[in-house]
Amino acid sequence: MQSVVVRLVHYNSAVNKKLFDLLESVPESILQKSVGSYYNSIVGLLNHVLRSDLAWLGRFREPFPDRKMLQSTVVELPTGMAAGSHIHEDLPSLRARRFELDLVFVQFVESLSPAELAREFTYRNARGVTLTNVIEDILLHLFNHQTHHRGAISQILDSENIEHDISSYIATRG
């Protein structure tokens, strides 16, 4: 049986494509509109998820130095940026980077053996706290984090009366 994280990495990539396809038809004013949330807007939410994923892929370089996909400049987190600042301000550059990262995630997750998925990994979180978790649990957390923020985007789209259906696991996987 295929690992849950392998199925989820493929779903995550497919649903991100659906989301960005939909967002291409959304007016820029709605993408940038301040909605009073911590990440402010759809573009803010997309940047937050991107930043988080870049941080995790960077952390995974240590326990997996042999994985070439993790050594790519695509996974480099920009330095010297304030924590809440945007990595990309516009949808086309966010989309391009998201798709590049999704490909890295697919390649990385598919490269992991069951023993590697079960391995514990000690790291520092964004607040500098040292934590230890199993790799598979970290990956489940990452995909759940993206789902959570896609839900927030769905809520913004709902408030703007924009028709969407981007979250169905069954419909997306076929």
C-alpha positions as CSV (number, residue, x, y, z in Angstrom):
1,M,0.0,0.0,0.0
2,Q,1.2,3.5,-0.9
3,S,2.2,5.6,2.1
4,V,-0.3,8.2,3.2
5,V,2.3,10.9,2.8
6,V,2.9,9.9,-0.8
7,R,-0.8,10.1,-1.5
8,L,-1.0,13.4,0.3
9,V,2.0,15.0,-1.5
10,H,0.3,14.2,-4.9
11,Y,-3.0,15.5,-3.7
12,N,-1.4,18.6,-2.3
13,S,0.3,19.4,-5.6
14,A,-2.9,18.8,-7.6
15,V,-5.0,20.9,-5.3
16,N,-2.5,23.7,-5.4
17,K,-2.7,23.7,-9.2
18,K,-6.5,23.9,-8.9
19,L,-6.2,26.8,-6.5
20,F,-3.8,28.8,-8.6
21,D,-5.9,28.1,-11.7
22,L,-8.9,29.6,-9.9
23,L,-7.0,32.5,-8.5
24,E,-5.8,33.6,-12.0
25,S,-9.4,34.6,-12.6
26,V,-9.8,36.5,-9.3
27,P,-9.3,40.3,-9.5
28,E,-6.0,41.6,-8.1
29,S,-7.9,43.8,-5.7
30,I,-9.4,40.7,-4.0
31,L,-6.1,38.9,-4.0
32,Q,-4.4,41.8,-2.2
33,K,-7.5,42.9,-0.1
34,S,-6.9,43.2,3.6
35,V,-9.2,40.8,5.4
36,G,-8.1,41.6,8.9
37,S,-6.4,38.3,9.5
38,Y,-2.9,37.7,10.7
39,Y,-1.6,37.2,7.1
40,N,-3.8,40.0,5.8
41,S,-4.8,38.7,2.3
42,I,-4.8,35.8,-0.1
43,V,-1.4,36.8,-1.3
44,G,-0.3,37.0,2.4
45,L,-1.6,33.5,3.1
46,L,0.2,32.1,0.0
47,N,3.4,33.8,1.0
48,H,3.1,32.4,4.6
49,V,2.7,28.9,3.3
50,L,5.6,29.3,0.9
51,R,7.8,30.6,3.6
52,S,6.9,27.8,5.9
53,D,7.6,25.2,3.2
54,L,10.9,26.7,2.4
55,A,11.9,26.6,6.0
56,W,11.0,23.0,6.3
57,L,12.8,22.0,3.1
58,G,15.8,23.8,4.4
59,R,15.7,21.9,7.7
60,F,15.5,18.6,5.8
61,R,18.8,19.3,4.1
62,E,20.6,18.3,7.3
63,P,19.2,14.7,7.7
64,F,19.1,14.1,3.9
65,P,22.3,15.7,2.4
66,D,22.2,13.2,-0.4
67,R,18.9,14.4,-1.8
68,K,19.7,16.6,-4.7
69,M,16.3,18.1,-4.9
70,L,16.8,19.7,-1.5
71,Q,20.1,21.3,-2.6
72,S,18.3,23.3,-5.4
73,T,18.2,27.1,-5.1
74,V,14.4,26.7,-5.5
75,V,14.3,25.7,-1.8
76,E,16.4,28.7,-0.6
77,L,14.6,30.8,2.0
78,P,15.5,34.5,1.2
79,T,17.8,35.9,4.0
80,G,17.4,39.3,5.5
81,M,13.6,39.5,5.1
82,A,11.3,40.4,7.9
83,A,9.3,37.5,9.1
84,G,6.0,38.8,7.8
85,S,7.2,40.2,4.5
86,H,6.3,38.7,1.2
87,I,8.7,36.6,-0.8
88,H,6.6,37.2,-3.9
89,E,4.1,40.1,-4.3
90,D,2.3,38.9,-7.4
91,L,0.3,35.7,-8.3
92,P,2.4,34.6,-11.3
93,S,5.7,34.5,-9.3
94,L,3.9,32.9,-6.4
95,R,2.5,30.3,-8.7
96,A,5.8,29.5,-10.3
97,R,7.6,29.1,-7.0
98,R,4.7,27.0,-5.6
99,F,4.8,24.6,-8.5
100,E,8.6,24.3,-8.2
101,L,8.3,23.6,-4.5
102,D,5.5,21.1,-5.1
103,L,7.8,19.2,-7.5
104,V,10.6,19.2,-4.9
105,F,8.1,17.9,-2.3
106,V,6.9,15.1,-4.6
107,Q,10.5,14.0,-5.5
108,F,11.6,14.2,-1.8
109,V,8.6,12.3,-0.4
110,E,8.8,9.6,-3.1
111,S,12.5,9.2,-2.3
112,L,11.9,8.4,1.4
113,S,12.0,4.8,2.5
114,P,9.6,3.5,5.2
115,A,12.6,3.6,7.7
116,E,13.4,7.2,6.8
117,L,9.7,8.2,7.2
118,A,9.8,6.6,10.7
119,R,13.1,8.3,11.7
120,E,13.1,10.9,14.4
121,F,14.4,14.4,13.4
122,T,15.5,17.1,15.9
123,Y,15.3,20.6,14.7
124,R,14.7,24.2,15.8
125,N,11.4,25.8,15.0
126,A,10.9,29.4,14.0
127,R,11.0,30.5,17.6
128,G,14.3,28.8,18.3
129,V,12.7,26.0,20.3
130,T,14.4,22.6,19.8
131,L,11.9,19.8,19.0
132,T,12.0,16.2,17.9
133,N,9.4,14.6,15.7
134,V,9.1,11.6,13.3
135,I,9.7,12.7,9.6
136,E,6.3,11.2,8.5
137,D,4.5,13.3,11.2
138,I,6.3,16.4,10.1
139,L,5.2,15.8,6.5
140,L,1.6,15.2,7.7
141,H,1.9,18.5,9.6
142,L,3.1,20.3,6.5
143,F,0.3,19.1,4.2
144,N,-2.3,19.8,7.0
145,H,-0.8,23.3,7.3
146,Q,-1.4,23.9,3.6
147,T,-4.9,22.5,3.8
148,H,-5.7,24.8,6.8
149,H,-4.6,27.9,4.9
150,R,-6.4,26.9,1.7
151,G,-9.4,26.7,3.9
152,A,-8.8,30.3,4.9
153,I,-8.5,31.3,1.3
154,S,-11.8,29.5,0.6
155,Q,-13.4,31.6,3.3
156,I,-12.2,34.8,1.7
157,L,-13.5,33.6,-1.7
158,D,-16.8,32.8,-0.1
159,S,-17.0,36.3,1.3
160,E,-16.4,37.7,-2.2
161,N,-19.1,35.4,-3.7
162,I,-16.5,33.6,-5.8
163,E,-17.5,30.1,-6.8
164,H,-14.9,27.5,-5.9
165,D,-14.4,23.9,-5.1
166,I,-10.7,23.3,-4.5
167,S,-10.6,21.0,-1.5
168,S,-12.1,17.7,-2.4
169,Y,-9.5,15.0,-1.9
170,I,-11.6,12.4,-3.8
171,A,-12.4,14.7,-6.7
172,T,-8.8,15.9,-7.0
173,R,-7.3,12.4,-6.9
174,G,-9.8,11.0,-9.4
